Amino acid sequence: MNPVDCKPLGDAICEHLIVEINKFDFNPENIQGLPVFEQAIFSTAKDTYSGLDSLIGVWKNREGYRQGEIKLHGDGSFYAEYDIALQHPKDARWFVEGVIAWGRDDVIRSEAKLLPALG
């Protein structure tokens, strides 16, 4: 697996992640970038479940810390997550940990990961 061959699916997954992020109407100054497939740092690894190769991309923030990851498995399944780590802008009861996307082939599901806010 290589990033060039996986780009159409990777772009579609990133689009779903961005749609989830945009639902919150965060101040753009508070977001440390958005997931862009070709900006990930890629490697390959064996999927322990299927034994097939997986393409793994890691996104880093401005400080160089991991901000997200996308895994495209040889069997057509995938999982991606992108960290937000901000207070919910409209509901103080929640903290937005991040957004996730998962699926197989061209079926993509996505949602936000919310945690109860402290205090």
C-alpha positions, 0 to 999 in steps of 0.5 A, a space after each residue: 500500500 502506498 499513499 498515492 494509491 490510497 489518496 482518493 479514499 484518504 481525501 474522502 476520509 479527511 473530508 468526513 473528519 473536517 465536516 465533523 469539526 466544522 459542525 462545532 463552529 470553532 474559532 479558526 484561531 483555536 484549531 491547530 490545522 485540519 486533517 489533510 491526507 498528504 500532510 500525514 507522515 506515512 509508514 506501513 505495518 502488518 495488520 495483526 488481525 488480517 496479516 495484510 499490510 496497512 498504511 498508517 499516516 500520522 498528523 502532527 501539530 505545529 509543535 511536532 506532537 501527534 494530532 491524529 492518525 489514519 489507518 488504511 488496512 489491506 482488507 479495505 477497512 479503515 479508521 482515522 482520528 483527529 484530536 481537537 481537545 477544546 471546550 465545546 463552543 456551544 455547550 459547556 457541559 462537554 469537551 470535544 476530544 476529537 473526531 473519528 471516521 471508520 468504515 470499509 471501502 467507500 462506506 465512511 462513518 464519522 462522529 465527534 468524541 465528546 467527554 463530560 467537561 470538568 467542573 
